[in-house]
Amino acid sequence: MENPDIFKPIHAVELFTNEIIVRWMNAFDHNIGISPVLVLGELNKMGPQKQTTLAKKLGYMPGAMTNIANRLIKQEMAERKYNEDDRRNVLLSITDKGRDILKEAQLKGQELRVEMFQKLNEEELQQFLKILTRYIATQYGKDKIRCNGVAPGLILTPAAARNMPPAVLDIFQKFNALPYHGEADDIGNTVLFLASDESKFITGQTIEVEGGHYMSNPSITDFQNYMMKLKVNKFMRN
């Protein structure tokens, strides 16, 4: 029997996707639609290609692909190129104008995604990333493609060491299960392990590299006290 609860996240994802598309269409100045932008992205990434190849990659019917190609050519975002050795071999290629339009479309899409994801708190974002990691792992596992995530805690990079107040560093170290801060190599080594054959039987996992700090997340009271002290000190100086 099908689980009725599975339709709730499916419906939520559909609403989110539709909202992104509607907002993108309203915000993007060029009236070309999503499909032509996807074609431009593929051409920009992989170079000139046959329309039949593009249709197969992107899941379009040949007739739909022809209409998209003609639309892009008419607006000078793409052009057809003939193979000099075989004139029957026609390739669709992106133009400089097409690259400019693609860059603008990608930037606008990124702005909209950031705007919508900013409404989620840190815990909700982490949950979303874990779900996405597992989805990708199950979707492409049979193709021998693995997907894992890395969730860093406070990593004492040179910039963090220079800019973070010692009191904040002390709060993190106080509640770490380990008696030291994380370093950039801790993240790099974790990613290197996950990308190597030594982790070939690991997929769909999110590895938390945070020294055991968030096992119970006890530091909130200390941070609240720290912020209160800052406010009091600022008031006293004034």
Contacts in CASP RR format, 6 or more apart in sequence:
PFRMAT RR
TARGET T0000
AUTHOR 0000-0000-0000
METHOD contacts of the structure
MODEL  1
MENPDIFKPIHAVELFTNEIIVRWMNAFDHNIGISPVLVLGELNKMGPQK
QTTLAKKLGYMPGAMTNIANRLIKQEMAERKYNEDDRRNVLLSITDKGRD
ILKEAQLKGQELRVEMFQKLNEEELQQFLKILTRYIATQYGKDKIRCNGV
APGLILTPAAARNMPPAVLDIFQKFNALPYHGEADDIGNTVLFLASDESK
FITGQTIEVEGGHYMSNPSITDFQNYMMKLKVNKFMRN
16 116 0 8 1.000
19 116 0 8 1.000
20 109 0 8 1.000
20 112 0 8 1.000
20 113 0 8 1.000
20 116 0 8 1.000
21 34 0 8 1.000
23 112 0 8 1.000
24 34 0 8 1.000
24 105 0 8 1.000
24 108 0 8 1.000
24 109 0 8 1.000
24 112 0 8 1.000
25 33 0 8 1.000
25 34 0 8 1.000
27 108 0 8 1.000
27 111 0 8 1.000
27 112 0 8 1.000
28 104 0 8 1.000
28 105 0 8 1.000
28 108 0 8 1.000
29 104 0 8 1.000
30 101 0 8 1.000
30 104 0 8 1.000
30 105 0 8 1.000
32 71 0 8 1.000
32 72 0 8 1.000
32 75 0 8 1.000
32 77 0 8 1.000
32 101 0 8 1.000
35 58 0 8 1.000
35 60 0 8 1.000
35 64 0 8 1.000
35 68 0 8 1.000
36 68 0 8 1.000
36 71 0 8 1.000
36 72 0 8 1.000
36 77 0 8 1.000
37 101 0 8 1.000
37 102 0 8 1.000
37 105 0 8 1.000
38 58 0 8 1.000
39 54 0 8 1.000
39 58 0 8 1.000
39 65 0 8 1.000
39 68 0 8 1.000
39 69 0 8 1.000
39 72 0 8 1.000
39 78 0 8 1.000
39 92 0 8 1.000
40 72 0 8 1.000
40 77 0 8 1.000
40 78 0 8 1.000
40 94 0 8 1.000
40 98 0 8 1.000
40 99 0 8 1.000
40 101 0 8 1.000
40 102 0 8 1.000
40 105 0 8 1.000
41 94 0 8 1.000
41 102 0 8 1.000
42 49 0 8 1.000
42 54 0 8 1.000
42 57 0 8 1.000
42 58 0 8 1.000
43 49 0 8 1.000
43 54 0 8 1.000
43 78 0 8 1.000
43 92 0 8 1.000
43 93 0 8 1.000
43 94 0 8 1.000
44 94 0 8 1.000
44 99 0 8 1.000
44 102 0 8 1.000
47 93 0 8 1.000
47 94 0 8 1.000
48 81 0 8 1.000
48 91 0 8 1.000
48 92 0 8 1.000
48 93 0 8 1.000
49 91 0 8 1.000
49 92 0 8 1.000
50 89 0 8 1.000
50 90 0 8 1.000
50 91 0 8 1.000
50 92 0 8 1.000
51 62 0 8 1.000
51 65 0 8 1.000
51 66 0 8 1.000
51 69 0 8 1.000
51 90 0 8 1.000
51 92 0 8 1.000
52 62 0 8 1.000
52 65 0 8 1.000
54 60 0 8 1.000
54 65 0 8 1.000
54 69 0 8 1.000
54 92 0 8 1.000
55 61 0 8 1.000
55 62 0 8 1.000
55 63 0 8 1.000
55 64 0 8 1.000
55 65 0 8 1.000
58 65 0 8 1.000
60 68 0 8 1.000
69 78 0 8 1.000
69 80 0 8 1.000
69 92 0 8 1.000
72 78 0 8 1.000
72 92 0 8 1.000
72 98 0 8 1.000
73 79 0 8 1.000
73 80 0 8 1.000
75 97 0 8 1.000
76 95 0 8 1.000
76 97 0 8 1.000
76 98 0 8 1.000
77 94 0 8 1.000
77 95 0 8 1.000
77 97 0 8 1.000
77 98 0 8 1.000
77 101 0 8 1.000
78 92 0 8 1.000
78 93 0 8 1.000
78 94 0 8 1.000
78 95 0 8 1.000
78 98 0 8 1.000
79 92 0 8 1.000
79 93 0 8 1.000
79 95 0 8 1.000
80 90 0 8 1.000
80 91 0 8 1.000
80 92 0 8 1.000
80 93 0 8 1.000
81 90 0 8 1.000
81 91 0 8 1.000
81 92 0 8 1.000
81 93 0 8 1.000
82 89 0 8 1.000
82 90 0 8 1.000
82 91 0 8 1.000
83 89 0 8 1.000
83 90 0 8 1.000
83 91 0 8 1.000
94 102 0 8 1.000
117 125 0 8 1.000
120 128 0 8 1.000
126 151 0 8 1.000
126 206 0 8 1.000
129 149 0 8 1.000
129 151 0 8 1.000
129 206 0 8 1.000
130 206 0 8 1.000
133 147 0 8 1.000
133 148 0 8 1.000
133 149 0 8 1.000
133 204 0 8 1.000
133 205 0 8 1.000
133 206 0 8 1.000
134 204 0 8 1.000
136 145 0 8 1.000
136 147 0 8 1.000
136 204 0 8 1.000
137 146 0 8 1.000
137 147 0 8 1.000
137 148 0 8 1.000
137 203 0 8 1.000
137 204 0 8 1.000
138 204 0 8 1.000
140 147 0 8 1.000
141 203 0 8 1.000
146 194 0 8 1.000
146 199 0 8 1.000
146 200 0 8 1.000
146 202 0 8 1.000
146 203 0 8 1.000
146 204 0 8 1.000
147 203 0 8 1.000
147 204 0 8 1.000
148 194 0 8 1.000
148 199 0 8 1.000
148 202 0 8 1.000
148 203 0 8 1.000
148 204 0 8 1.000
148 205 0 8 1.000
148 206 0 8 1.000
148 207 0 8 1.000
149 194 0 8 1.000
149 204 0 8 1.000
149 205 0 8 1.000
149 206 0 8 1.000
149 207 0 8 1.000
150 187 0 8 1.000
150 190 0 8 1.000
150 191 0 8 1.000
150 194 0 8 1.000
150 206 0 8 1.000
150 207 0 8 1.000
150 209 0 8 1.000
151 206 0 8 1.000
151 207 0 8 1.000
151 208 0 8 1.000
151 209 0 8 1.000
151 210 0 8 1.000
152 187 0 8 1.000
152 209 0 8 1.000
152 210 0 8 1.000
153 182 0 8 1.000
153 208 0 8 1.000
153 209 0 8 1.000
153 210 0 8 1.000
153 211 0 8 1.000
153 213 0 8 1.000
153 214 0 8 1.000
154 160 0 8 1.000
154 169 0 8 1.000
154 172 0 8 1.000
154 181 0 8 1.000
154 182 0 8 1.000
154 210 0 8 1.000
154 213 0 8 1.000
155 181 0 8 1.000
155 182 0 8 1.000
155 183 0 8 1.000
155 184 0 8 1.000
155 186 0 8 1.000
155 187 0 8 1.000
155 209 0 8 1.000
156 169 0 8 1.000
156 181 0 8 1.000
156 182 0 8 1.000
156 183 0 8 1.000
157 183 0 8 1.000
157 184 0 8 1.000
167 226 0 8 1.000
168 223 0 8 1.000
168 226 0 8 1.000
169 181 0 8 1.000
171 219 0 8 1.000
171 222 0 8 1.000
171 223 0 8 1.000
171 226 0 8 1.000
172 181 0 8 1.000
172 213 0 8 1.000
172 219 0 8 1.000
173 179 0 8 1.000
173 180 0 8 1.000
173 181 0 8 1.000
174 219 0 8 1.000
174 222 0 8 1.000
175 213 0 8 1.000
175 218 0 8 1.000
175 219 0 8 1.000
175 222 0 8 1.000
176 210 0 8 1.000
176 211 0 8 1.000
176 212 0 8 1.000
176 213 0 8 1.000
177 211 0 8 1.000
177 212 0 8 1.000
177 213 0 8 1.000
177 215 0 8 1.000
178 211 0 8 1.000
178 212 0 8 1.000
182 209 0 8 1.000
182 211 0 8 1.000
186 209 0 8 1.000
187 209 0 8 1.000
190 207 0 8 1.000
190 209 0 8 1.000
193 199 0 8 1.000
194 202 0 8 1.000
194 207 0 8 1.000
208 214 0 8 1.000
213 219 0 8 1.000
END
